[in-house]
Amino acid sequence: MKRLFCLILLLASATWRLEAQNPGWPVPDDQKGKICLVKFTPDMVKQGEAIYMKNCQSCHGIPTKKNFAAIVPSPGDLSESKVGSQKDGELFYRITTGKVPMPEFRNILTEDERWSVISFVRTYHKGYKQPDPEKLAGAAGKRIRLSMAYDTVKKKIMVKAVELSKDGPQPAKGAEVVIFIQRYFGNMQLADPKPTSEYGYAGFDWPQDLPGDKRGNVIVTARVNDPTGSMQEALVKDTLTIGVPTDKPSLTDTRAMWSTRDKAPVWVILTYTLAVLVVWYFIIYIILAVLDIRKIKQV
Amino acid sequence: MEKIVNDLSHHIRLNKGFFIWMGFLVLAFLACLYAYTRQLQYGLGVAGVRDYISWGLYISNFVFFVASSLIGMLISAVLGLIGFKWVHPITRIAETIAVAFAAVAGLVIVMDMGRPERLAYVFMYARFQSPILWDVTVITTYFVISLLLLFLPMIPDMAVLYKRFSKLPSWLKPVYKVLSLNWTDHPEQNRIIHRSVYILLILIIPAALSIHTVTSWLFALTVRPGWDSTIFGPYFVSGAFVAGSAAVIIAMYFFRRNYKLQDYLTDMHFNNMGKVLVLVAFVYLYFNINEYLVPGYKLKRADALHLHELMAGNFAVMFWLVQVGGLLIPIILLLFRRMRRPMPLTVISVAVVIGAWFKRYLIVVPTMAHPFLPVQHVPENFKVYTPTLIEIAITLLSFILVLIIITLISKFFPVIPVVETAKDKGLDPLKSIES
């Protein structure tokens, strides 16, 4: 009996610990240790606040106000201790990967932007001390510089990765490159990530039917986002005139039923105004006529 | 003449019954007003409406109110212009109901607003393309026309009562004096009134049709199952006549009993109103069959879900009670002359009105419960709509307000047109004023 009781107690405490440590969203161990490579600065916090208000506030509310959205699972207030007790790497991982209903911000925010959001959220966590980036300086990974050009013959976007080592720049082999195209909402990933060749190149087939702006401009971003941390994040962003020129007027440019009041279809404005004027003309005419009744005296 | 004036006006006094009834209404009003202050303080969250089912009792009730107010047009304009003389004693009752329901319908919308102090924004930021602007416009217009149609025929009555009805309470005399606009039965005055009423009777037909058609468009201009229908306009209008006719019959019954108007609201009037009710109910039944059979035959996926929910799912009990108890059985019963006598007709009308109210609920809520995109990651109370006590109290508030308006108008003014009744009986009200 005693043993059974002990067993239940043990099981119960084990489940409880599991519950407490793992709220259904495990973070891989190798990601937990990730830290920001620069010291948080007030500027960074400010930038983070702006990004937070634009991307996070609609669900998480304003920290400490507990005005987060009533959805399941609850997003919760990020100033709470259960967030404060998490490592920077855990927060970074969660922002990066997301978990339904939380969106993944991997392609929406750059690493720097994600870190600035963390720097902002951390201002609400009492007793938080940022892990010293200096100590990691040596282990920060290789520095990579990216460049990008369009190969008109092969119809490919060629990304070149160069490692900036002590002995001068040399081709970076095996850097994982991802390409994004800027669309209305966030960035669209073009293809699966590709490692660079031994000459530091990665080529991506360019779809010939991808719409660009009026001139065919497309904003392309290439990024090295090495999961192992052996390379630092590197990014190149460029406007290339390689899309299909697209000059569709915006749906709200012309007069339409769905547009603003100033862009209402003329026939709607006319019909409405005319109907109101005609009916109210008669109503006012009648009211005035009826008031005249008072002036008529018995003959 | 003397008898007519007396019979139709003797109820205009402050008696014990009035104080008890009004006291009850005012107390209930205050209690429900408290519920509204809670909503003002804590926001719409105190009601059961949530993100998905954002239209609940309030909007269902709004549709019911707009519907009930339409009867003014049917009785005064349609039946009146055709030349049915029997409707004369009923016109004022119908207009009173129209004015009361139309006035409160606007308030019901305000009750459904999370930030009522921003009411002016409805006009400041109005879009010509939005049926909401059209709805606000036509309801205001219809209310003004109904008010004029209630008031204009009453001007000669008030003049006659002011001069001939000795028991008119002294505090009401100045009101009557001002409102009777120096009426002397001058031919020119009669000409103005007749012409004005005639214009109004024509004007109110398109106005009334628009008010309920536009209300139906608030739903039908979306693609949601149950609302995406081209016959929603006539469907709503015919349903409105059903609710309104039944409401008028109930009012007739109470006025006849309480104000002792048996000589003026006779069995003939009830019989005829019963016929009107059964006629409009048949039209409504026809639209109901269309509204459910056509999508039910095609069974598009979303429609199938919706219809299943109505006829065999969560709303099945309410649906069949409304269709059978509030429409089918009343139609069958009303085909028999015996059922069109005052008492049974009134009981049937009560069932019809209750059915009509729940019918609006069945139009509004089930569709909202089935959006096209899946409902996910929300608390349980977002998925199922349950009206809260506060919400019910606020809905009652609107009903109490309607009753207060009807009570005040009917208590302090003749319910049945005095001069018109005298003229129909071949008497000359002119002489009564001159003397």
Interface residues (C-beta under 8 A of the other chain):
Chain A: A70 I71 V72 P73 V100 P101 M257 W258 S259 T260 R261 A264 P265 V268 I269 Y272 V276 V279 W280 F282 I283 Y285 I286 I287 A289 V290 L291 D292 I293 R294 K295 I296 K297 Q298 V299
Chain B: Y125 A126 R127 F128 Q129 L133 W134 T137 T141 V144 I145 L148 L152 I155 L181 N182 W183 T184 D185 H186 E188 Q189 I192 I193 R195 S196 I199 L200 L203 A207 Q376 H377 V378 P379 F382
